[in-house]
Amino acid sequence: MTVRVHNFCAGPCTLPLEVLEEAEKEFVDYQGAGMSLIEMSHRGKHYDAVHKETTDLALDVYGAPDDFAVLFIQGGATLQFAMVPMNLLKPGRRAAYVNSGSWAKGAITDAKPYGDIYIAWDGADCNYTRMPRSEEIELSDNTRYLHITSNETIGGIRFPQWPEVSVPLVADMSSDYMSRSIPWERFDIVYGGVQKNLGPSGMAMVFIRKSILEETNRDIGRYLRFDVHNDKESLFNTPPVFTIYIVGKVLKWMKRKGGLSVIEGEAAEKAGLLYRVIDESDEYYRCPVDPVCRSHMNVVFRLPSEDLEAKFLSEAAAANFVNLKGHRSVGGCRASIYNAMPKGSVAALAEFMDSFRGSN
Ligand SMILES: Cc1ncc(COP(=O)(O)O)c(C=O)c1O
């Protein structure tokens, strides 16, 4: 029998077991075609059905309004760091960025070559332990958009409330993608790598307000243009067929579970199990994050010493709780508990943490 560990990896990460098993069954001979889906033309009837279904499901499951399109673009979230300003910024317009930590810094660095970028709120002053409230975000004239990172995967912080500001929002939602509902009217673009909540790595899913496609820049390479991807319905070149196929299956799994609101409720419950252990540990476990901004996807915590952290990680791994080491830039521990992480695995980890504290 296959043994599955409790995998708390920050991404790529745990996917729904039933999706993996379905894909395994279909892998060698896709629907009687005598070949695998990854061996056939992306212009043929089998893949065409997969592509359309995943597109429709993405819009449906996320509750995107009619004036949004969804695009599948290779290069992960990182390519979007550059593509967004390349497409949206024009001479005389500026872009505002919330600097909330490691991933926001990536977006800022990659936007700088393409226009006038400024920091509208800087989390450096609080060591990136919280997100700004709307009234703390300082916008200047001629700002085209405000870029936010909805959840900082490394720092373990999230926006508890979506910012309400006078300009459209653009958000990197990679690490809490489709785990919570969003006020679409505030956004022009929502993007994220799919390798946490939705499927294999290497692709971004980009929700874009269709009306802004009339004004996006045209003087860039074709693959970099949002309007080209939209006109070609994400089939401008050979798409990552396997990734799109798995994302479609994960979206169907989300629907079967009851959709976004059920997923959102479960995420709060699962995160609550771990934060409770931390809060009731008499400061044995410490979460460095402002409690209001604690992530529901990436729970970061420290133990009393680095030696105890090493012991914790090693005993946890021996008990099948793997990938709990914090990011190398910050140390400590991190449990990533994305949509497909079973509640039972989180409850088991909470129990393990309690018992480790008892004996150490
Ligand atoms: C919040 C956030 N943004 C961007 C990225 C980069 O994503 P990708 O590897 O798909 O480029 C990550 C990856 O972990 C992330 O967590």
The ligand as an ORCA input file, in Angstrom:
! r2SCAN-3c Opt
* xyz 0 1
  C       3.408     34.903     -2.677
  C       4.245     34.335     -3.763
  N       4.434     35.048     -4.882
  C       5.176     34.579     -5.898
  C       5.778     33.348     -5.837
  C       6.598     32.864     -6.988
  O       5.874     31.916     -7.695
  P       6.478     31.132     -8.916
  O       7.489     30.185     -8.360
  O       5.275     30.455     -9.505
  O       7.073     32.110     -9.853
  C       5.604     32.547     -4.702
  C       6.237     31.213     -4.624
  O       6.277     30.555     -3.614
  C       4.831     33.068     -3.636
  O       4.650     32.351     -2.522
*
